[in-house]
Amino acid sequence: MLISESEYDALHAWGRDFIDDHCIERRDAEAALPGKAPGSTYTWMFYLRRGLYDASFATGVAKMFIHRIAKDRGKRPFQLAGLESGAVPLLTGISQAASILYGMDINVFSVRQERKKYGLLNLIEGRPLSGVPVIIVDDLCNSSKSMRRCYDACMQEGLPVARQAFCLVNKVNKGVHSDKRVVTDMYLPDHIEMLSLYDLDDFNLFNPSH
């Protein structure tokens, strides 16, 4: 049996507190973390795999995902895909929890950072189902091009991509970023709706550059 709205709300609050306590590194300006761009620094960063490798957190995320997808897609079939390595624990956690808790068989596969240079020269790990819509998942969105790379790989392989995508944290602030960006990823086509569990406002974080 799927969780109720009240159970979802309680689980959502618990997950927010878990991320706040365990999956965000906050620093003073004097001890800022090195950034991606040369010379840049961060005073906060998400490390969501600290949660996704925790069984209780991963199970909670899977329950919330299934609750959200059931509301948006009903019983329409889907499969999940994400770019390695960030999406792999999310894919695995959802697939296993769905099977154990609900008897749901959700097919998942991952997209490699780059095509293998030997053997089968494969770009995809796993067994994607032909003709079944792919929901792209990741731990963060509006953050990098990882979802777009997964989307491009699916299109290249002739796999249909669903009109929904899913992430744990959407790196936007309501009222600062456009309403359109709050429900989409800036690197994905605009028709793909982003179903996210949290945004920066949930953690009192602000970053106008994202």
N, C-alpha and C positions, 0 to 999 in steps of 0.2 A: 504493500500500500504506500502511495506517495505521501510525502509530508504535507501537513495542512499549512495554511497561510500563517497561523500563529507560530507553528513550529519553524517555519522558514524564517520568520522575523527573529525568533530567539537564536536560531543558528547563525543568521546573518550578523547579529550583534556579537555573538561569541567569536565568529571568524574575524570580524573587524578588530576586536581586542587582541586576538592571537597575532594578527599581522602587526598591529601597533607595538606589541610587546617583544616579538621575536624576529620580525622580517623587515624591519626598517632600521637602517644605521643612520643615526643622527649625530652630527658633529658641530662643534663650534667653528667659527671661521678660521681660527688659528690652527685647528686640527682637521681641516677639510680634506675630503678624499680626492685623489687625482681623478680628473674627468677624461672623457674620450678625446676631446679636442686638445691639442698641445697647449699647455699652460692653463687649462681650465680646471676648476675644482667644483666639488659638490659638497653641500652641507647636509644632504640627506640622499639616501639611495635605498631602493627596494632590493631585498634578497629573498624572493618568494620561495625559492627552492628549500629554504630552511623550513618552510611550512609544508611544501608539497612532498617532502620526504618523511613527514610525520604522519603516521597512519590515521590518527584521529582528525587532523586537519584535512588531509586528503579525502577522507570519507565525507566530512562535512561539505567540502567543496563539491564533491560528486552529487550529494543530495540536493544542494542548491542548484547545480547545473541542470539536473534532471527535472526539478520543479519548474525552472524557468523555461526549459525547452518544451516540456509538456504543455505549458500554457501557450507558447508561441507556435508550436508545430502540431500539436495534437498527436495523432498516431501516424503521421506521415514518416516514412523511413528516412534515415540519415546515417552517415558514418562520420568519423572525426579524423582530422589530420592537423599536424602542426610541424613547425620547423625544429629540427634538432639544434641544440640539446635542451633548450629551455622548455619546450612544450612536452617533452617525453614523459616526465613524471605526472603531468596533468592528464595526458592521454591514458597512461597506465592506471592511474588512480580512478578515473571515471569509469573506465572499462571494467575494472575488477569490482568496484563497489556496485555498479549497475547489475552485474551478474550475480553477486553474492546476495545483495539486499532485495533486488526486484526481479531477478530472473530474466533480465534484459540482456540480449546479446548485441552489444554495440561494437561494430567493427572499427578498428583504429589503425592508422598507419602514420609513419613519420616521413618527412621530406629532408633529405640530406642537405647540408650546407653547400656541397658541390657534388656533381656526378662522380661516381667511382671511376677511377682511371684504369681498372683492370676487371677481369671476370665478366659479369653481366653488364657492367657500366651503368648500374642502376642509380637512379635519382631518388627512388622511393624505397623505404624499408617497410615490409609488411605486405598485405595482400588487399589492395583497394578493390572495392566491388564496382563493377562496371554499371553505369546508369544510376547509381544511388547518390543523391546529393551529399556533398562534403561540407560539413561545418568546420571552419578553420578555428582553431583554438590557440591561445597563448597566455602566458602569465600576465603580460602587460600589453596595452595597445596605445596608440598615439605616442609611441616611444621610439620605435625603430621600424625597419622595413621587413621584419621577419614574417609577419602575416602576408605581406605582399609577395614575398618570395615563395611562400607556400601556395598562395593563390596562383601565381604564374606557373608553378610546377604542375598543379592540378589541371590548369587549362592546357598546358603543353602535353599532358598525358591523356587529354580528352575526357577528363572527369568533370561532371557538373558540380558547380559550387552553389551551395545554398544561399538564400538571401539573408541568413543570419550568421554572425560570427560570435565567438565567446571569449571573454578574458576575465581574469580576476580583478585587475585594477586598470581603469582607464585614466591615463595621466593628464586629466583636464580638471579645470575648476569651473563649476557652473557660474554663470554671470561674468566670467572673464573670457572664456573661449565661446565660440559661437554655439548656438543650440544644435546646429547640424553636427558639429564635431563631437558633442557630448554623446551622440548616438551612432557615430560612425568612426572609422579609423582613417586618418588623413592619407594613408597610402593605399587603401582599398577602394574599389569602385564605390561611388556614392549610394548605389542601391542596396548595398550590404549593411544591414542594421547590426550594430554592436550591442550584444547583451553582456553587460559588465556587472560584476557584483559590487564593486566599490570604485570611487574616484578619489582625487586628492583631497577633496573637502572632508571625506570621512576620517582623514588622519591629520587635519589641520596643516596641510602642506600646500605650498604655493610655488609654482614655477612658470612664469609667463613665457619662457622659451619653448615650452612643450605644447 
